[in-house]
């Protein structure tokens, strides 16, 4: 979503991010931007207030931008699903 266009967002302090689908990556001064080439998903692992890990799943439409700045990820969507623990698995 370009600047100046209103949309829903969530910002999460992350431990791990998994980009599922095709994304274009751009390096910017303030961080890194990932643009979905087609409809895609991202999984964001964080820790809750008790220190346990939790995974949030987001659906990202084609053309939307995900911004990563230090340990924060800016997502132009609300989470679609929440899973206890780290749901990111290696193939």
C-alpha positions as CSV (number, residue, x, y, z in Angstrom):
1,X,0.0,0.0,0.0
2,X,1.6,3.3,-1.0
3,X,2.1,6.1,1.4
4,X,-1.0,8.3,2.1
5,X,-3.5,5.5,1.4
6,X,-5.4,4.4,4.5
7,X,-5.4,0.7,5.3
8,X,-5.4,-1.7,8.3
9,X,-2.0,-2.5,9.8
10,X,-0.4,-4.4,12.6
11,X,3.2,-3.9,13.9
12,X,4.8,-6.8,15.7
13,X,8.1,-7.3,17.5
14,X,9.3,-10.5,15.9
15,X,11.7,-13.3,16.6
16,X,11.4,-15.0,13.2
17,X,9.5,-14.1,10.0
18,X,8.7,-16.6,7.2
19,X,7.7,-15.2,3.8
20,X,5.6,-17.8,2.0
21,X,5.1,-17.0,-1.6
22,X,6.9,-14.7,-3.9
23,X,8.1,-11.3,-2.6
24,X,10.3,-8.6,-4.1
25,X,12.8,-7.2,-1.7
26,X,14.1,-3.6,-1.6
27,X,16.8,-2.3,0.8
28,X,16.0,1.1,2.1
29,X,17.8,3.4,4.5
30,X,15.2,2.8,7.3
31,X,15.0,-1.0,6.8
32,X,13.9,-3.6,4.3
33,X,10.6,-3.7,2.3
34,X,9.1,-6.8,0.8
35,X,6.3,-6.5,-1.8
36,X,4.1,-9.5,-2.5
37,X,4.3,-10.4,-6.2
38,X,1.1,-12.5,-5.9
39,X,-1.3,-13.3,-3.0
40,X,0.9,-14.7,-0.3
41,X,1.2,-15.4,3.5
42,X,3.7,-14.5,6.1
43,X,4.2,-16.2,9.5
44,X,5.5,-14.1,12.3
45,X,6.9,-15.7,15.5
46,X,7.0,-13.6,18.6
47,X,6.8,-14.3,22.3
48,X,3.9,-13.6,24.6
49,X,3.9,-12.0,28.0
50,X,4.9,-15.3,29.7
51,X,7.8,-15.9,27.3
52,X,6.2,-18.6,25.3
53,X,6.4,-18.4,21.5
54,X,3.3,-17.7,19.4
55,X,2.9,-17.6,15.6
56,X,0.7,-15.2,13.8
57,X,-0.4,-15.9,10.2
58,X,-1.1,-13.1,7.8
59,X,-2.7,-13.2,4.3
60,X,-1.0,-10.6,2.1
61,X,-2.6,-9.6,-1.2
62,X,-0.5,-9.0,-4.3
63,X,1.2,-5.6,-4.4
64,X,1.1,-5.0,-0.6
65,X,4.3,-4.0,1.2
66,X,5.7,-5.5,4.3
67,X,8.2,-3.3,6.1
68,X,10.9,-4.7,8.4
69,X,12.8,-2.2,10.6
70,X,15.2,-3.7,13.2
71,X,13.0,-6.1,15.2
72,X,9.6,-4.7,14.1
73,X,7.6,-5.9,11.1
74,X,4.9,-3.6,9.7
75,X,2.1,-5.6,8.1
76,X,-0.8,-4.1,6.1
77,X,-3.3,-6.6,7.4
78,X,-4.8,-8.1,10.6
79,X,-3.7,-11.6,11.5
80,X,-5.8,-14.4,10.0
81,X,-4.7,-17.1,12.5
82,X,-2.8,-17.5,15.7
83,X,-0.9,-20.8,16.6
84,X,0.8,-21.7,19.9
85,X,4.5,-22.2,19.6
86,X,6.8,-21.7,16.6
87,X,4.8,-22.9,13.5
88,X,7.7,-22.3,11.1
89,X,9.1,-25.6,9.9
90,X,12.0,-26.3,7.6
91,X,11.1,-28.3,4.5
